[in-house]
Amino acid sequence: MTFKSIRTGLVLLSFPVATALQAAPLGRLFFAPAERIPTNQKPVDTPPPSPPPRLDGIITRSAGAPTLFLDGQATIARPEQVRIEDASALVRGADGRRHRLRVGIPPPDAP
């Protein structure tokens, strides 16, 4: 080996070390700040859905809208909400979800 080849080998060996020392630390998986924003935010806790109301009774009339008794309160309903044959009504809960409830049977989501 000559001095020139040894010197070239040392220069080549020192090159990766020098560039590694100058590189910024890697940090997180995502490098751009815009990519890190979703990972820095805390997850939003969604509240559990509210339980559906209890259907206590249905009053139907030959003329006029039926009346539903939901949690003991009288509520005017549309005729298409009520099915007399199985004593059920389609009711929208406080959280906006729709439920098919039957008179005298507790709602399936009730605690």
C-alpha positions as CSV (number, residue, x, y, z in Angstrom):
1,M,0.0,0.0,0.0
2,T,1.2,3.4,-0.7
3,F,0.8,6.5,1.3
4,K,-1.6,8.0,-1.3
5,S,-4.0,5.0,-1.1
6,I,-4.0,5.1,2.8
7,R,-4.7,8.8,2.7
8,T,-7.6,8.3,0.3
9,G,-9.0,5.5,2.5
10,L,-8.9,7.8,5.5
11,V,-10.6,10.6,3.7
12,L,-13.4,8.3,2.6
13,L,-13.8,6.8,6.1
14,S,-14.1,10.2,7.7
15,F,-16.7,11.5,5.2
16,P,-19.7,9.6,6.6
17,V,-18.7,10.5,10.2
18,A,-18.5,14.2,9.4
19,T,-21.9,14.2,7.6
20,A,-23.5,12.3,10.5
21,L,-22.3,14.8,13.0
22,Q,-23.6,17.7,11.0
23,A,-27.1,16.2,10.4
24,A,-30.0,17.4,12.6
25,P,-31.5,14.9,15.0
26,L,-34.3,12.9,13.4
27,G,-36.9,13.6,16.1
28,R,-40.3,12.2,15.3
29,L,-41.5,10.0,12.5
30,F,-43.0,13.0,10.6
31,F,-40.5,15.7,9.7
32,A,-42.7,18.6,8.5
33,P,-44.5,20.6,11.2
34,A,-47.8,20.2,9.3
35,E,-47.4,16.4,9.6
36,R,-46.8,16.6,13.3
37,I,-49.9,18.7,14.2
38,P,-52.4,15.8,14.2
39,T,-50.0,13.7,16.4
40,N,-49.5,16.5,18.9
41,Q,-53.2,17.1,19.4
42,K,-55.0,15.1,22.1
43,P,-57.8,12.9,20.9
44,V,-61.2,14.4,21.3
45,D,-63.4,12.3,23.6
46,T,-66.8,11.9,22.1
47,P,-69.6,11.6,24.6
48,P,-71.5,8.4,24.7
49,P,-74.8,8.4,23.0
50,S,-77.7,9.3,25.2
51,P,-80.2,6.6,26.0
52,P,-83.5,6.6,24.1
53,P,-86.6,7.8,25.8
54,R,-89.1,5.4,27.3
55,L,-92.4,4.9,25.4
56,D,-95.1,4.8,28.0
57,G,-98.1,4.8,25.7
58,I,-99.7,5.8,22.4
59,I,-103.1,7.4,21.9
60,T,-104.5,7.4,18.4
61,R,-107.5,9.3,17.1
62,S,-109.7,8.7,14.1
63,A,-109.1,12.4,13.2
64,G,-106.0,14.2,14.2
65,A,-102.4,13.3,15.1
66,P,-101.5,10.5,17.5
67,T,-100.1,11.3,20.9
68,L,-97.0,9.6,22.3
69,F,-96.1,9.5,26.0
70,L,-92.3,9.6,26.2
71,D,-90.8,9.5,29.7
72,G,-94.2,10.5,31.1
73,Q,-94.6,13.6,28.8
74,A,-97.3,13.9,26.1
75,T,-95.8,14.5,22.6
76,I,-97.7,15.1,19.4
77,A,-96.5,12.6,16.7
78,R,-97.0,12.3,13.0
79,P,-99.2,9.3,11.9
80,E,-96.4,7.7,9.9
81,Q,-94.3,7.4,13.2
82,V,-96.8,5.1,14.8
83,R,-97.4,1.4,14.0
84,I,-100.6,0.3,15.8
85,E,-100.2,-3.4,14.9
86,D,-97.1,-3.9,17.2
87,A,-97.7,-0.8,19.5
88,S,-94.5,0.8,18.4
89,A,-93.3,4.3,17.4
90,L,-90.3,5.7,15.6
91,V,-88.9,8.3,18.0
92,R,-85.9,10.6,17.7
93,G,-83.7,10.7,20.8
94,A,-82.1,13.7,22.4
95,D,-78.8,13.0,20.5
96,G,-80.6,12.9,17.1
97,R,-80.6,9.1,16.7
98,R,-83.8,7.4,15.6
99,H,-85.3,4.5,17.7
100,R,-88.2,2.1,17.1
101,L,-89.7,1.8,20.6
102,R,-92.5,-0.5,21.8
103,V,-95.0,0.4,24.5
104,G,-94.1,-1.2,27.8
105,I,-90.7,-2.6,26.7
106,P,-87.6,-0.7,28.0
107,P,-85.4,0.7,25.2
108,P,-82.5,-1.6,24.3
109,D,-79.9,1.1,25.0
110,A,-81.3,1.8,28.5
111,P,-79.0,1.2,31.5
